[in-house]
Amino acid sequence: MAKVSAPTGIIAIKNPDKEFHETWDDKVIGEKILHRHPMNIPHPFRAVLIGTPGSGKTTIAINLIMYQKPHFERVVVIHVDGHYTKEYDAVGSYELLETIPSADWWDGELKTLAILDDIPFKYLDSKQQKNLDRLFGYVSTHKNVSVIGTAQEGFSIPAVPRRCANLWVLWKAKDWDSFGRIAKRAGLTKDDLFDLMRRFGKQDSLWIDYTIDTPYPLRKNGINIIELPSEEQRPTTKRIKN
C-alpha cells in the first residue's frame, strides 16, 4: 500500500463568502494583455480620504466609481444632510441615506459601493459606531461592499476603520501627527511624508495603497507612481505650509 505523505504547509481553502473578491492580476484576451488601471482598485476596497473642505474628496470618490471595472451595480451614499446634497448626482443612480445601516441591511447580491461622506464619527452613538465597524470589517469582505469614508482630519477616524482601510488618500493638513502611522505602514518616515507633501499643490493628493499585491503602493493623484528615496536621499524634517 502506497504511503501517503502528510501536508507540509497550510492548505488553501476557498471561502465561498469571498468569491467576488477582485485582484490586480493582468487579464489575457487572445494575444492582448490588459493591465488594470491604477485607479481601478480591486473590489472590495476600504478607502479613507482625508482633506479639508474643497480639497477634492468628492471628486476622487466619483473618479473611483468611474474607473471601476466591472462597474458597481449599486452605490449607497450616507450623508447626514442627505436630503440636501447633490454632490453625487454625477454618478447617476444612487441611494441616499442619513444613517449607517446594520450588517443585515446589506444583501451581498450586487457589487456595491458605500460612501460615508464627512460623517461626524466622534459623535456617533453606540449603535451607529457598531454599524460603522461592521461595515468596514465583516460587511465589506463578506457582503460584496467597497467602502469610501471621507473626513476633514485624521484624528476623527475611529480605530476599526483605521485598521481595516487598505487605501488612504491624503491632502495637506495641519494634523500631520495623525498621518504618522499610516505613512509608516507604507515604508515612509514622517520626514519622507513632509518632503513629499511639501512639493504638492493644495489640490494634489498622496495615495498610500495597501491592497494585496498592489503594483502602485505610493502615488500622486492616483496615477503618478512615487519612488521612495534611498537612505542617503532621505530628508530632514521640514515644516509644511498650508
C-alpha positions as CSV (number, residue, x, y, z in Angstrom):
1,M,0.0,0.0,0.0
2,A,1.4,3.4,-1.0
3,K,2.4,5.6,1.8
4,V,0.5,8.9,1.9
5,S,2.6,11.9,3.0
6,A,1.1,14.5,5.3
7,P,0.7,18.1,4.2
8,T,3.8,20.2,4.8
9,G,2.1,23.6,4.9
10,I,-1.2,25.4,5.2
11,I,-3.8,24.1,2.7
12,A,-5.6,26.9,0.9
13,I,-9.4,26.6,1.2
14,K,-11.7,28.9,-0.8
15,N,-14.1,31.0,1.2
16,P,-17.5,30.9,-0.6
17,D,-18.3,34.3,1.0
18,K,-15.4,35.9,-0.8
19,E,-15.7,34.6,-4.4
20,F,-16.5,38.2,-5.6
21,H,-13.0,39.5,-4.5
22,E,-11.0,41.0,-7.3
23,T,-7.2,41.2,-7.8
24,W,-4.6,43.3,-9.5
25,D,-3.8,40.4,-11.9
26,D,-3.5,41.3,-15.6
27,K,-6.1,39.7,-18.0
28,V,-5.0,38.0,-21.2
29,I,-7.5,38.2,-24.0
30,G,-6.2,36.4,-27.1
31,E,-2.7,37.9,-27.6
32,K,-3.5,41.1,-25.8
33,I,-2.6,41.7,-22.1
34,L,-4.9,44.1,-20.3
35,H,-3.4,45.9,-17.3
36,R,-5.7,47.0,-14.6
37,H,-5.8,50.8,-14.4
38,P,-4.2,52.3,-11.3
39,M,-7.5,53.8,-10.2
40,N,-9.5,50.6,-10.8
41,I,-8.9,49.5,-7.2
42,P,-9.7,45.8,-6.7
43,H,-13.1,45.3,-5.1
44,P,-13.9,45.2,-2.2
45,F,-11.6,48.0,-1.0
46,R,-11.8,50.2,2.0
47,A,-10.6,53.8,1.3
48,V,-10.3,56.7,3.6
49,L,-10.0,60.2,2.1
50,I,-8.7,62.9,4.4
51,G,-8.7,66.6,3.4
52,T,-10.1,70.0,4.2
53,P,-13.3,71.3,2.6
54,G,-12.8,71.9,-1.1
55,S,-9.7,69.7,-1.4
56,G,-11.3,67.3,-3.8
57,K,-12.5,64.4,-1.7
58,T,-15.8,64.1,-3.6
59,T,-14.1,64.4,-6.9
60,I,-11.8,61.4,-6.0
61,A,-14.7,59.4,-4.8
62,I,-16.6,59.9,-8.1
63,N,-13.4,59.1,-10.0
64,L,-13.1,55.8,-8.1
65,I,-16.6,55.0,-9.2
66,M,-15.9,56.0,-12.9
67,Y,-12.8,53.9,-13.2
68,Q,-14.2,50.8,-11.5
69,K,-14.5,47.8,-13.9
70,P,-16.6,45.8,-13.7
71,H,-18.8,48.7,-12.6
72,F,-20.5,49.0,-9.3
73,E,-24.1,47.8,-9.6
74,R,-25.3,49.7,-6.6
75,V,-24.0,52.9,-4.9
76,V,-25.1,54.0,-1.5
77,V,-24.2,57.4,-0.2
78,I,-24.5,58.0,3.6
79,H,-24.7,61.7,4.4
80,V,-26.0,63.5,7.5
81,D,-27.7,66.1,5.3
82,G,-28.8,63.5,2.7
83,H,-31.9,65.4,1.5
84,Y,-29.8,68.5,0.6
85,T,-26.7,67.2,-1.0
86,K,-26.4,66.8,-4.8
87,E,-22.7,66.2,-4.9
88,Y,-23.0,62.7,-6.2
89,D,-25.6,63.3,-9.0
90,A,-22.8,62.9,-11.5
91,V,-22.6,59.1,-10.8
92,G,-26.2,58.6,-12.0
93,S,-28.4,56.3,-9.9
94,Y,-27.6,56.0,-6.2
95,E,-29.3,55.6,-2.9
96,L,-29.1,58.3,-0.2
97,L,-29.2,57.5,3.5
98,E,-28.7,59.6,6.6
99,T,-27.6,56.8,8.9
100,I,-25.3,53.8,8.7
101,P,-27.4,50.6,8.2
102,S,-26.8,47.4,10.2
103,A,-24.9,44.4,8.7
104,D,-28.2,42.7,7.9
105,W,-29.3,45.5,5.6
106,W,-26.6,44.7,3.0
107,D,-27.8,41.8,1.0
108,G,-24.5,40.9,-0.7
109,E,-26.1,40.1,-4.1
110,L,-24.8,43.1,-6.1
111,K,-21.4,44.7,-6.4
112,T,-21.9,47.6,-4.1
113,L,-20.1,50.8,-3.0
114,A,-20.9,52.6,0.2
115,I,-19.7,56.2,0.6
116,L,-19.7,57.8,4.0
117,D,-19.4,61.5,3.3
118,D,-17.9,63.5,6.2
119,I,-19.8,61.5,8.8
120,P,-19.2,63.1,12.3
121,F,-17.5,59.9,13.6
122,K,-16.8,61.1,17.1
123,Y,-20.5,61.9,17.7
124,L,-21.9,58.6,16.6
125,D,-23.9,56.7,19.2
126,S,-23.0,53.1,20.1
127,K,-25.4,51.6,17.6
128,Q,-24.1,53.7,14.7
129,Q,-20.5,53.0,15.8
130,K,-21.2,49.3,15.8
131,N,-22.7,49.5,12.3
132,L,-19.7,51.5,11.1
133,D,-17.2,49.0,12.4
134,R,-19.1,46.1,10.9
135,L,-19.3,47.9,7.5
136,F,-15.5,48.3,7.3
137,G,-14.9,44.8,8.6
138,Y,-17.3,42.0,8.0
139,V,-19.7,43.6,5.5
140,S,-17.0,44.8,3.2
141,T,-15.2,41.5,2.9
142,H,-18.2,39.1,3.1
143,K,-21.1,41.0,1.6
144,N,-19.7,42.5,-1.6
145,V,-19.3,46.1,-0.4
146,S,-16.4,48.5,-1.1
147,V,-16.3,51.5,1.3
148,I,-15.2,55.1,0.9
149,G,-15.1,57.2,4.0
150,T,-14.2,60.9,3.9
151,A,-13.1,63.1,6.7
152,Q,-11.6,66.5,7.2
153,E,-8.9,65.5,9.7
154,G,-7.2,62.2,10.5
155,F,-7.8,62.1,14.3
156,S,-11.5,61.7,13.7
157,I,-11.1,58.2,12.1
158,P,-12.2,55.5,14.6
159,A,-9.9,52.5,15.3
160,V,-11.7,49.8,13.3
161,P,-12.0,51.8,10.1
162,R,-8.4,52.9,10.5
163,R,-7.2,49.3,10.9
164,C,-9.3,48.0,8.0
165,A,-8.6,50.7,5.5
166,N,-6.4,49.5,2.6
167,L,-6.3,52.7,0.6
168,W,-5.6,56.2,2.1
169,V,-5.8,59.4,0.1
170,L,-4.3,62.4,1.9
171,W,-4.2,66.1,1.2
172,K,-2.1,68.7,3.0
173,A,-3.2,69.1,6.6
174,K,-2.3,70.7,9.9
175,D,-2.5,67.4,12.0
176,W,0.4,65.6,10.4
177,D,0.9,63.5,13.6
178,S,-2.3,61.6,12.8
179,F,-0.7,60.5,9.5
180,G,2.4,59.1,11.1
181,R,1.2,55.6,11.5
182,I,-0.3,55.5,8.0
183,A,2.9,56.6,6.4
184,K,5.0,54.1,8.5
185,R,3.0,51.2,7.1
186,A,3.9,52.3,3.6
187,G,7.6,52.4,4.5
188,L,7.6,56.2,4.9
189,T,9.1,58.1,7.7
190,K,7.4,61.3,8.9
191,D,10.3,63.2,7.2
192,D,9.6,61.4,3.9
193,L,5.9,62.4,4.2
194,F,6.8,66.0,4.9
195,D,9.2,66.1,2.0
196,L,6.6,64.6,-0.4
197,M,3.8,66.8,0.6
198,R,6.0,69.9,0.6
199,R,6.2,69.5,-3.2
200,F,2.4,69.0,-3.6
201,G,-0.1,71.7,-4.5
202,K,-3.3,72.2,-2.5
203,Q,-5.3,70.0,-4.8
204,D,-2.7,67.3,-5.1
205,S,-3.3,64.1,-3.1
206,L,-0.9,61.4,-1.8
207,W,-2.2,57.8,-2.3
208,I,-1.0,55.1,0.1
209,D,-2.2,51.8,-1.2
210,Y,-2.1,48.6,0.9
211,T,-4.3,46.4,-1.3
212,I,-2.9,42.9,-1.8
213,D,-0.2,42.7,-4.4
214,T,-0.6,46.3,-5.5
215,P,1.8,47.5,-8.1
216,Y,1.2,51.1,-7.1
217,P,1.8,51.3,-3.3
218,L,2.6,55.1,-3.4
219,R,1.4,57.6,-5.9
220,K,0.4,61.2,-6.5
221,N,-3.2,61.9,-7.7
222,G,-3.9,58.3,-8.1
223,I,-1.8,57.7,-11.2
224,N,1.7,59.1,-10.9
225,I,4.0,56.5,-9.2
226,I,6.2,57.8,-6.5
227,E,9.5,56.1,-5.7
228,L,10.7,56.1,-2.1
229,P,14.0,57.9,-1.6
230,S,17.2,56.0,-0.7
231,E,18.6,56.3,2.8
232,E,21.1,58.8,1.5
233,Q,18.4,60.9,-0.1
234,R,16.0,60.9,2.9
235,P,15.4,64.4,4.1
236,T,15.5,66.1,7.5
237,T,12.2,67.3,8.9
238,K,10.6,70.2,7.1
239,R,7.6,72.2,8.1
240,I,4.7,72.2,5.6
241,K,3.0,75.4,4.8
242,N,-0.7,75.1,4.1
